[in-house]
């Protein structure tokens, strides 16, 4: 990571079938990103490293639904998470990490 690039993290939640679209539940850079990742790790929530997606999600406000132009990228993350051998509750919350 270069000196002018801050660590980024965004969290999304998708509770199928109750939700139709994933929602941003946390987002930040620097110390906030570190905190989001630390909380995820403490709760065994998957952390998926995708700098471009983390940056795109970071442009959204907490509570925003993921926009259609990010559906494909988020679908790849959801497929990854659901393929993990974890319970459904943990798979509903995902952290995107990037620089």
Secondary structure, DSSP 4 states (H G I P E B T S, - for coil): --TT---EEEEEE--TTT-SS-EEEEEEETHHHHHHHHHHHHTT--EEE-HHHHHHHHTSPTTPBPPGGGHHHHHHHHHHHHHSS--HHHHTEEEEEE-
